[in-house]
Structure formats: structure tokens, C-alpha cells
Amino acid sequence: MEEYLLLIFLAAVAVLFIFYLVLYRKFLFLSRRYQEFMVGGNGESLEGTLENLFADIRMVNESINSNRKRMEKIEKVLDTATRGIGVVRFNAFQETGSDLSFAVAYLDAQRNGVVISSIYGREESRTYAKPVKNGESTYQLSMEEQEAIRQAAASLQPLSIQEKT
């Protein structure tokens, strides 16, 4: 009976020894990985790396905020820039051939701008410029000028430079 207990005891020791070897191997592997991660061995390099990363993140956030402010300024400037253009060619007089007369409207985002008309005739040509505010003019507009303004207003696209989060 003592022999059986001794065999069981030796088998248990053998299993524990194998378990110890497996754990020791895993410990060596993790220890090597830890040393590679820490590079300096005392954690200072990890702390320095994290500080550098946080500093970089702060710089990126400052840059994003700066760019957002610049884009807002650019958006305001673009609102006053000519963004809508409409062109209508027409034949002003029966005796002239082709559509040599035209009306061109230039509008900004608020539909302010100018409509320029050129009336071509065989003897003379005339050019007119009329201010446009909110898509309308204080001067009487021809049908062609009204169509040019309508086309220019229809070609205006909203700006979507930034997504506000």
C-alpha cells in the first residue's frame, strides 16, 4: 500500500513539475515581452512615450481648432464671392442673325451681385449693368435678365466645408 501511495505521490510530483516547466516558459516569454515594451527597464521610457503621445494629441487638437477657425473665415469670404453664374443668349432684333445678344448674372451666396446685358444690333451695340440684391434689381429687368438671375440662383450650392461636431 505504501508503494501505491509512493507512486501516486511521484506521479503528482511529475505532473506538478511539468506544470512548473510550462509556467516557467510562459513567464520567460512574458518577461522578455515586458522588457521589450519598457525598453528602459524602469518604466521611464513608457512614461516618456505616453507624455510624448499626449503632447502630440494636444498639438493635433490645437491644429484642428486653428484650421476650423480658418475655415470659418474662408467660409465667410466665400459667401461674398461670386458663386452663381447664369448666361442667356438671345436675338434682340429680327434683322440680325444668331443669338449675339446676351445677359449674364453673377451672384454670391446671398443672391447679391450684378446682371450684365449686351444688346447687339447691326448699327450699334449697348451694354448695361444692373445691381442685384436678394435676387432682384431696383431697375426694370428684361425677361432674359430675369432668366439669367434665375439660372445663377439655381446654380448656387451650399457650402459644406466643415462638419460641426
C-alpha positions as CSV (number, residue, x, y, z in Angstrom):
1,M,0.0,0.0,0.0
2,E,2.9,2.3,0.7
3,E,4.1,1.6,-2.8
4,Y,0.9,2.8,-4.3
5,L,1.0,6.0,-2.2
6,L,4.6,6.5,-3.3
7,L,3.6,6.0,-7.0
8,I,0.7,8.4,-6.7
9,F,3.0,10.9,-4.9
10,L,5.6,10.6,-7.7
11,A,3.0,10.9,-10.4
12,A,1.7,14.1,-8.7
13,V,5.2,15.5,-8.4
14,A,5.8,14.7,-12.1
15,V,2.6,16.5,-13.2
16,L,3.5,19.5,-11.0
17,F,7.0,19.6,-12.4
18,I,5.6,19.6,-16.0
19,F,3.1,22.3,-14.9
20,Y,6.0,24.3,-13.4
21,L,8.0,24.0,-16.7
22,V,5.1,25.3,-18.7
23,L,4.5,28.2,-16.4
24,Y,8.3,29.0,-16.3
25,R,8.3,29.1,-20.1
26,K,5.3,31.4,-20.2
27,F,7.0,33.6,-17.5
28,L,10.2,33.9,-19.6
29,F,8.2,34.8,-22.7
30,L,6.2,37.5,-20.9
31,S,9.3,38.8,-19.1
32,R,11.0,39.2,-22.5
33,R,7.9,40.9,-23.9
34,Y,7.7,43.2,-20.9
35,Q,11.4,44.2,-21.2
36,E,10.9,45.0,-24.9
37,F,7.8,47.1,-24.1
38,M,9.6,49.0,-21.3
39,V,12.8,49.5,-23.4
40,G,14.5,51.2,-20.4
41,G,13.5,48.6,-17.9
42,N,12.3,51.0,-15.2
43,G,9.1,52.4,-16.8
44,E,10.5,55.8,-17.5
45,S,10.6,55.2,-21.2
46,L,7.0,54.1,-21.2
47,E,6.1,57.2,-19.3
48,G,8.1,59.4,-21.7
49,T,6.4,57.8,-24.6
50,L,3.0,58.4,-23.2
51,E,3.8,62.0,-22.4
52,N,5.0,62.5,-26.0
53,L,1.8,60.9,-27.3
54,F,-0.3,63.2,-25.2
55,A,1.7,66.2,-26.3
56,D,1.2,65.2,-29.9
57,I,-2.5,64.8,-29.4
58,R,-2.7,68.3,-27.8
59,M,-0.8,69.7,-30.8
60,V,-3.2,67.9,-33.3
61,N,-6.2,69.2,-31.4
62,E,-4.8,72.8,-31.4
63,S,-4.2,72.4,-35.1
64,I,-7.7,71.2,-35.7
65,N,-9.2,74.1,-33.8
66,S,-6.9,76.5,-35.7
67,N,-7.9,75.0,-39.0
68,R,-11.6,75.1,-38.0
69,K,-11.3,78.9,-37.3
70,R,-9.5,79.5,-40.6
71,M,-12.2,77.5,-42.4
72,E,-14.9,79.6,-40.8
73,K,-13.2,82.8,-42.0
74,I,-12.8,81.3,-45.5
75,E,-16.5,80.3,-45.5
76,K,-17.4,84.0,-44.7
77,V,-15.3,85.2,-47.5
78,L,-16.7,82.6,-49.9
79,D,-20.2,83.8,-49.0
80,T,-19.4,87.1,-50.6
81,A,-17.6,85.6,-53.6
82,T,-19.3,85.1,-57.0
83,R,-20.6,81.5,-56.8
84,G,-23.6,81.6,-59.1
85,I,-23.5,82.4,-62.8
86,G,-26.3,82.4,-65.3
87,V,-26.0,83.1,-69.0
88,V,-28.8,83.6,-71.5
89,R,-28.1,84.3,-75.2
90,F,-30.8,85.8,-77.3
91,N,-31.6,87.5,-80.6
92,A,-32.6,91.1,-79.7
93,F,-33.7,92.1,-83.2
94,Q,-35.3,90.2,-86.0
95,E,-33.0,91.5,-88.7
96,T,-29.8,90.2,-87.0
97,G,-28.9,86.6,-87.2
98,S,-27.7,84.3,-84.4
99,D,-28.1,84.9,-80.7
100,L,-25.5,87.7,-80.4
101,S,-27.1,89.5,-77.5
102,F,-26.7,88.1,-74.0
103,A,-27.5,88.6,-70.3
104,V,-25.1,87.3,-67.7
105,A,-25.8,87.3,-63.9
106,Y,-23.1,86.9,-61.2
107,L,-24.5,86.2,-57.7
108,D,-23.0,85.5,-54.3
109,A,-24.5,83.2,-51.7
110,Q,-27.0,85.9,-50.6
111,R,-28.1,86.3,-54.2
112,N,-26.4,89.7,-54.4
113,G,-24.4,90.7,-57.4
114,V,-24.9,92.1,-60.9
115,V,-26.6,91.3,-64.2
116,I,-24.8,92.5,-67.3
117,S,-26.7,92.7,-70.6
118,S,-25.3,93.3,-74.1
119,I,-27.8,94.1,-76.9
120,Y,-26.2,93.6,-80.3
121,G,-27.6,95.5,-83.3
122,R,-26.2,96.0,-86.8
123,E,-25.6,99.6,-86.3
124,E,-24.6,99.6,-82.6
125,S,-24.3,97.5,-79.5
126,R,-25.2,98.6,-76.0
127,T,-24.1,97.1,-72.7
128,Y,-26.0,97.5,-69.4
129,A,-25.1,96.6,-65.8
130,K,-27.8,96.4,-63.2
131,P,-27.2,95.7,-59.5
132,V,-29.0,92.7,-58.0
133,K,-29.9,92.4,-54.3
134,N,-31.6,89.3,-52.9
135,G,-32.2,88.1,-56.5
136,E,-34.0,91.3,-57.5
137,S,-32.9,94.6,-59.0
138,T,-34.3,98.1,-58.4
139,Y,-34.0,98.6,-62.2
140,Q,-36.5,97.1,-64.6
141,L,-35.3,93.7,-65.9
142,S,-35.9,92.1,-69.2
143,M,-37.1,88.5,-69.4
144,E,-33.6,87.4,-70.4
145,E,-32.0,89.2,-67.4
146,Q,-34.6,87.6,-65.1
147,E,-33.8,84.2,-66.6
148,A,-30.0,84.8,-66.1
149,I,-30.6,85.7,-62.5
150,R,-32.8,82.6,-62.0
151,Q,-30.1,80.4,-63.5
152,A,-27.4,82.0,-61.3
153,A,-29.5,81.5,-58.2
154,A,-30.2,77.9,-59.2
155,S,-26.5,77.2,-59.6
156,L,-25.7,78.3,-56.0
157,Q,-24.6,75.4,-53.9
158,P,-24.5,75.5,-50.1
159,L,-21.0,75.3,-48.6
160,S,-20.3,72.2,-46.6
161,I,-16.6,72.9,-45.7
162,Q,-16.8,71.6,-42.1
163,E,-18.8,69.2,-40.1
164,K,-19.6,70.6,-36.7
165,T,-19.3,68.0,-34.0
